């Protein structure tokens, strides 16, 4: 979900630049900064981002400058804003004793100095400017989407490697689990033989029931079957991931299910080696979870 893009445009009066940055985020959060007087563009810009992206923290910035041939146009002072600032300065000065700012300091405040004919632009000219700015915005969002897609292609290789690691650990766990059932029975028989020397013998039926109960508690085949199904689902999601088919949230949920089964496998393990495999499995799942946070 990370990326950066920049696009610029101009007309006979102005030059402008749209910049777009994207970093990882659980949801889609959009920050938009536009110059004073262009607040009307903020909502359309947010909507344009939402139409293209579903997750990530996206920052949009619009910068405008007067075209070089227009830089000699006369400027005017926004006297209403300047008077308001002067009143606030006097209030602060009386309350705190701070020194009053200089004239050039007040003139540096955004909006105090304006183009003399800025307010004289016709509605048609403003509409044409908005269309030009929207066109450049579309260009920068296309470039940002392309940057995110390029990162996604590189990320898919990493995620595929983590899925393969989980699959290999599940195979090792399955091999070890087959030997665990026999070990549980042998250990129970040894403990039972010791007890039988001190108490009346158990019936064959009761013996079989106790063995079945212990073996059932130690049987992790159901957890391994679910893990195998989750691996198949992860491969499917990875294959289906496209800009128009975001799978990040599904991957998040799948990692939770992976972790649930790995925890149960460790809790049911009656074998040290199987427990070690389960711990390694949990580590591999956590590495996968960290990477899928980057997936839209």
C-alpha positions as CSV (number, residue, x, y, z in Angstrom):
1,X,0.0,0.0,0.0
2,X,3.0,2.3,-0.1
3,X,3.8,4.6,-3.0
4,X,4.5,8.1,-4.2
5,X,3.4,10.0,-7.3
6,X,3.7,13.6,-8.7
7,X,1.9,15.2,-11.6
8,X,1.9,18.8,-12.7
9,X,-0.1,21.1,-15.0
10,X,-0.4,24.7,-16.0
11,X,-2.6,27.3,-17.9
12,X,-2.0,30.8,-18.9
13,X,-2.2,32.1,-15.4
14,X,-1.0,29.4,-13.0
15,X,1.2,26.3,-12.5
16,X,0.2,23.6,-10.2
17,X,1.5,20.3,-8.8
18,X,-0.4,17.4,-7.2
19,X,1.6,15.1,-4.9
20,X,0.2,11.8,-3.6
21,X,1.8,9.6,-0.9
22,X,0.5,6.3,0.5
23,X,1.6,4.3,3.5
24,X,0.1,1.2,5.1
25,X,-3.1,1.4,7.1
26,X,-5.8,-1.0,8.3
27,X,-8.5,1.3,6.7
28,X,-8.6,4.0,4.1
29,X,-7.7,7.3,5.6
30,X,-7.3,10.4,3.3
31,X,-5.6,13.7,4.1
32,X,-6.0,16.4,1.6
33,X,-4.3,19.8,1.6
34,X,-5.3,22.5,-0.9
35,X,-4.4,26.2,-1.0
36,X,-6.9,28.8,0.4
37,X,-9.8,29.4,-1.9
38,X,-9.7,25.9,-3.3
39,X,-11.5,24.1,-0.6
40,X,-14.2,23.1,-3.2
41,X,-11.7,20.6,-4.6
42,X,-11.2,18.7,-1.3
43,X,-14.4,16.5,-1.4
44,X,-14.1,15.5,-5.1
45,X,-10.4,14.7,-4.4
46,X,-11.3,12.4,-1.5
47,X,-14.0,10.7,-3.6
48,X,-11.5,10.1,-6.4
49,X,-9.1,8.4,-4.0
50,X,-11.9,6.3,-2.6
51,X,-12.9,5.1,-6.1
52,X,-9.4,3.8,-6.7
53,X,-8.2,2.6,-3.3
54,X,-9.6,0.7,-0.3
55,X,-6.9,0.6,2.3
56,X,-3.9,2.8,3.3
57,X,-3.2,6.3,4.6
58,X,-3.2,8.5,1.6
59,X,-2.0,12.1,1.6
60,X,-2.8,14.5,-1.2
61,X,-1.2,18.0,-1.6
62,X,-2.0,20.6,-4.2
63,X,0.5,23.4,-4.7
64,X,-0.2,26.4,-7.0
65,X,2.0,29.2,-8.2
66,X,1.5,32.2,-10.5
67,X,2.8,31.5,-14.0
68,X,6.1,33.4,-14.7
69,X,4.4,35.7,-17.2
70,X,1.8,36.7,-14.6
71,X,4.2,37.4,-11.8
72,X,4.2,41.1,-12.5
73,X,0.5,41.5,-11.9
74,X,-0.4,44.0,-9.1
75,X,-1.1,42.7,-5.6
76,X,-3.6,44.0,-3.1
77,X,-3.9,43.7,0.7
78,X,-6.9,41.9,2.2
79,X,-7.6,44.8,4.6
80,X,-10.4,42.9,6.3
81,X,-8.1,40.0,7.2
82,X,-5.3,42.4,8.2
83,X,-7.6,44.4,10.5
84,X,-8.8,41.2,12.1
85,X,-5.2,40.1,12.7
86,X,-4.2,43.5,14.1
87,X,-7.1,43.2,16.6
88,X,-5.9,39.8,17.7
89,X,-2.3,40.9,18.0
90,X,-3.3,43.9,20.2
91,X,-5.4,41.6,22.4
92,X,-2.5,39.1,22.8
93,X,0.0,41.9,23.4
94,X,-2.1,43.4,26.2
95,X,-2.7,40.0,27.8
96,X,0.9,38.7,27.7
97,X,3.1,41.7,27.2
98,X,4.6,40.1,24.1
99,X,6.1,42.4,21.5
100,X,3.9,43.3,18.6
101,X,4.9,41.7,15.2
102,X,6.4,43.9,12.5
103,X,4.5,44.9,9.4
104,X,6.4,42.4,7.2
105,X,5.5,39.6,9.7
106,X,1.8,40.4,9.3
107,X,2.1,40.5,5.5
108,X,3.6,37.0,5.5
109,X,0.3,35.5,6.9
110,X,-1.4,33.5,4.1
111,X,-4.3,35.4,2.6
112,X,-3.2,38.9,3.6
113,X,-1.7,39.6,0.1
114,X,-3.8,38.6,-2.9
115,X,-3.8,39.1,-6.6
116,X,-5.6,42.2,-7.4
117,X,-7.8,40.6,-10.0
118,X,-8.1,37.2,-8.3
119,X,-11.7,37.9,-7.5
120,X,-12.5,39.1,-11.1
121,X,-12.2,35.6,-12.6
122,X,-15.4,34.5,-14.3
123,X,-17.3,31.4,-13.3
124,X,-16.4,29.9,-16.7
125,X,-12.7,30.5,-16.0
126,X,-12.9,28.9,-12.5
127,X,-14.8,25.9,-13.9
128,X,-12.1,25.5,-16.6
129,X,-9.4,25.7,-13.9
130,X,-11.2,23.1,-11.8
131,X,-11.4,20.7,-14.8
132,X,-7.7,21.1,-15.4
133,X,-6.9,20.5,-11.8
134,X,-9.1,17.4,-11.7
135,X,-7.4,16.1,-14.8
136,X,-4.0,16.4,-13.2
137,X,-5.4,14.8,-10.0
138,X,-6.5,11.8,-12.1
139,X,-3.0,11.5,-13.5
140,X,-1.4,11.5,-10.1
141,X,-3.8,8.9,-8.7
142,X,-3.1,6.6,-11.7
143,X,0.6,6.9,-11.1
144,X,0.1,6.3,-7.3
145,X,-2.0,3.2,-8.1
146,X,0.7,1.9,-10.5
147,X,3.4,2.4,-7.7
148,X,1.3,0.5,-5.2
149,X,0.7,-2.3,-7.8
150,X,4.4,-2.6,-8.4
151,X,5.0,-2.9,-4.7
152,X,2.3,-5.5,-4.6
153,X,4.0,-7.7,-7.2
154,X,7.2,-7.7,-5.2
155,X,5.2,-8.4,-2.0
156,X,3.4,-11.4,-3.5
157,X,6.7,-13.2,-3.8
158,X,7.4,-12.7,-0.1
159,X,3.9,-13.8,0.9
160,X,4.1,-16.9,-1.3
161,X,7.4,-17.8,0.5
162,X,5.7,-17.5,3.9
163,X,2.8,-19.6,2.8
164,X,5.2,-22.3,1.6
165,X,7.0,-22.2,5.0
166,X,3.7,-22.7,6.8
167,X,2.8,-25.6,4.4
168,X,6.1,-27.3,5.0
169,X,5.7,-27.0,8.8
170,X,2.2,-28.5,8.6
171,X,3.6,-31.5,6.7
172,X,6.2,-32.0,9.4
173,X,3.6,-31.7,12.1
174,X,1.4,-34.3,10.4
175,X,4.3,-36.8,10.2
176,X,5.1,-36.2,13.9
177,X,1.4,-36.4,14.9
178,X,1.2,-40.0,13.5
179,X,3.9,-41.1,15.9
180,X,2.4,-39.2,18.8
181,X,-0.7,-41.4,19.0
182,X,1.4,-44.6,19.5
183,X,3.5,-42.8,22.1
184,X,0.4,-41.7,24.0
185,X,-0.9,-45.3,24.1
186,X,2.5,-46.7,25.2
187,X,2.9,-44.1,28.0
188,X,-0.7,-44.9,29.2
189,X,0.0,-48.6,29.2
190,X,3.2,-48.1,31.2
191,X,1.3,-45.9,33.8
192,X,-1.6,-48.3,33.9
193,X,0.7,-51.3,34.5
194,X,2.2,-49.5,37.5
195,X,-1.3,-48.8,38.9
196,X,-2.5,-52.4,38.4
197,X,0.2,-53.6,40.7
198,X,-1.5,-51.6,43.5
199,X,-5.2,-51.9,42.7
200,X,-7.8,-54.3,41.2
201,X,-7.3,-54.7,37.5
202,X,-9.4,-52.6,35.0
203,X,-11.7,-54.3,32.6
204,X,-10.7,-54.4,28.9
205,X,-13.7,-52.1,28.1
206,X,-12.6,-49.5,30.7
207,X,-9.0,-49.8,29.5
208,X,-10.1,-49.1,25.9
209,X,-12.3,-46.2,26.9
210,X,-9.4,-44.5,28.8
211,X,-7.0,-45.0,25.9
212,X,-9.6,-43.6,23.4
213,X,-10.0,-40.6,25.6
214,X,-6.3,-39.8,25.8
215,X,-5.7,-40.4,22.2
216,X,-8.7,-38.2,21.3
217,X,-7.2,-35.3,23.3
218,X,-3.8,-35.8,21.6
219,X,-5.2,-36.1,18.1
220,X,-4.4,-33.0,16.1
221,X,-5.5,-34.3,12.7
222,X,-8.5,-32.0,12.7
223,X,-6.3,-28.9,13.3
224,X,-4.0,-30.0,10.6
225,X,-6.9,-30.5,8.2
226,X,-8.1,-27.0,8.9
227,X,-4.5,-25.6,8.4
228,X,-4.3,-27.4,5.1
229,X,-7.6,-25.8,4.0
230,X,-6.4,-22.3,5.1
231,X,-3.2,-22.8,3.1
232,X,-5.3,-23.5,0.0
233,X,-7.4,-20.4,0.7
234,X,-4.3,-18.3,1.1
235,X,-2.9,-19.4,-2.2
236,X,-6.3,-18.7,-3.9
237,X,-6.3,-15.2,-2.4
238,X,-2.8,-14.5,-3.5
239,X,-3.7,-15.6,-7.0
240,X,-6.8,-13.5,-7.1
241,X,-5.3,-10.3,-5.7
242,X,-5.7,-7.4,-8.2
243,X,-6.2,-3.6,-7.9
244,X,-9.9,-4.1,-8.6
245,X,-10.1,-7.1,-6.2
246,X,-8.6,-6.1,-2.8
247,X,-8.0,-9.1,-0.6
248,X,-6.1,-7.5,2.4
249,X,-9.0,-7.8,4.8
250,X,-9.7,-11.4,3.9
251,X,-6.0,-12.2,4.5
252,X,-6.2,-10.5,7.9
253,X,-9.0,-12.8,8.9
254,X,-7.3,-15.8,7.5
255,X,-4.2,-15.1,9.5
256,X,-6.4,-15.1,12.7
257,X,-7.7,-18.5,11.8
258,X,-4.2,-19.8,11.1
259,X,-3.1,-18.6,14.5
260,X,-6.1,-20.2,16.2
261,X,-5.4,-23.6,14.8
262,X,-1.7,-23.3,15.6
263,X,-2.5,-22.5,19.2
264,X,-4.8,-25.5,19.5
265,X,-2.2,-27.8,18.0
266,X,0.4,-26.7,20.6
267,X,-2.0,-27.1,23.5
268,X,-3.0,-30.6,22.4
269,X,0.6,-31.7,21.7
270,X,1.9,-34.5,24.0
271,X,5.3,-34.6,22.2
272,X,8.2,-32.1,22.6
273,X,9.1,-32.2,18.9
274,X,5.5,-31.6,17.8
275,X,5.4,-28.6,20.2
276,X,8.6,-27.2,18.7
277,X,7.1,-27.5,15.3
278,X,3.9,-25.8,16.5
279,X,6.0,-22.9,17.9
280,X,7.8,-22.6,14.6
281,X,4.5,-22.6,12.9
282,X,3.2,-19.8,15.0
283,X,6.3,-17.8,14.1
284,X,5.8,-18.3,10.4
285,X,2.1,-17.3,10.7
286,X,3.1,-14.1,12.5
287,X,5.6,-13.3,9.7
288,X,2.8,-13.8,7.2
289,X,0.5,-11.6,9.2
290,X,3.0,-8.8,9.2
291,X,3.3,-8.9,5.4
292,X,-0.4,-9.0,4.7
293,X,-0.8,-5.7,6.6
294,X,0.7,-4.2,3.4
295,X,-1.9,-5.8,1.1
296,X,-4.8,-3.7,-0.1
